[in-house]
Amino acid sequence: MKKIIAWLKESHRLSHIGCGFIIGILSDDNYCAALAGFGVASALELKDKLHGSNGTGLIGR
């Protein structure tokens, strides 16, 4: 559990998940909420990776 919490604290991942959650709440059904939440969180992770984050993104290392 400590590894998961440490991983979430890296590179603003909690805020990315939070943004995805906010977008998901505004959706009209569960499928749209899950898809939008995952899409927003993934896009923010990709943005960090492409703009020279600390290299711990989900896409490559």
C-alpha positions as CSV (number, residue, x, y, z in Angstrom):
1,M,0.0,0.0,0.0
2,K,2.9,2.4,0.7
3,K,4.2,1.8,-2.8
4,I,0.9,2.8,-4.3
5,I,0.6,5.9,-2.2
6,A,4.2,6.9,-3.1
7,W,3.5,6.3,-6.8
8,L,0.3,8.5,-6.6
9,K,2.3,11.3,-5.0
10,E,4.8,11.5,-7.9
11,S,4.3,13.9,-10.7
12,H,0.9,15.3,-9.5
13,R,-0.9,12.1,-10.2
14,L,-3.5,12.8,-7.4
15,S,-4.4,16.0,-9.1
16,H,-4.7,14.3,-12.4
17,I,-7.0,11.7,-11.0
18,G,-9.0,14.5,-9.3
19,C,-9.4,16.3,-12.5
20,G,-10.6,13.1,-14.2
21,F,-13.0,12.5,-11.3
22,I,-14.5,16.1,-11.7
23,I,-15.0,15.6,-15.4
24,G,-16.5,12.1,-14.7
25,I,-19.1,13.6,-12.3
26,L,-20.4,15.9,-15.0
27,S,-21.0,12.9,-17.3
28,D,-24.5,11.6,-17.9
29,D,-23.8,7.8,-17.5
30,N,-21.3,5.5,-15.9
31,Y,-19.6,4.5,-19.2
32,C,-19.1,8.1,-20.2
33,A,-17.8,9.0,-16.7
34,A,-15.2,6.2,-16.7
35,L,-14.1,6.9,-20.2
36,A,-13.8,10.7,-19.5
37,G,-12.1,10.2,-16.2
38,F,-9.5,7.8,-17.6
39,G,-9.0,10.0,-20.7
40,V,-8.4,13.2,-18.7
41,A,-6.0,11.5,-16.2
42,S,-4.1,9.8,-19.1
43,A,-3.9,13.0,-21.1
44,L,-2.4,14.9,-18.1
45,E,0.1,12.2,-17.5
46,L,1.1,12.3,-21.2
47,K,1.4,16.1,-21.0
48,D,3.8,15.8,-18.0
49,K,5.8,13.1,-19.9
50,L,6.1,15.1,-23.1
51,H,7.1,18.4,-21.3
52,G,10.0,16.8,-19.5
53,S,8.6,15.7,-16.2
54,N,10.7,13.6,-13.8
55,G,10.5,10.6,-16.1
56,T,8.2,8.5,-13.9
57,G,5.1,8.7,-16.2
58,L,2.9,5.8,-17.2
59,I,4.2,5.9,-20.7
60,G,7.7,4.6,-20.9
61,R,10.6,5.4,-18.6
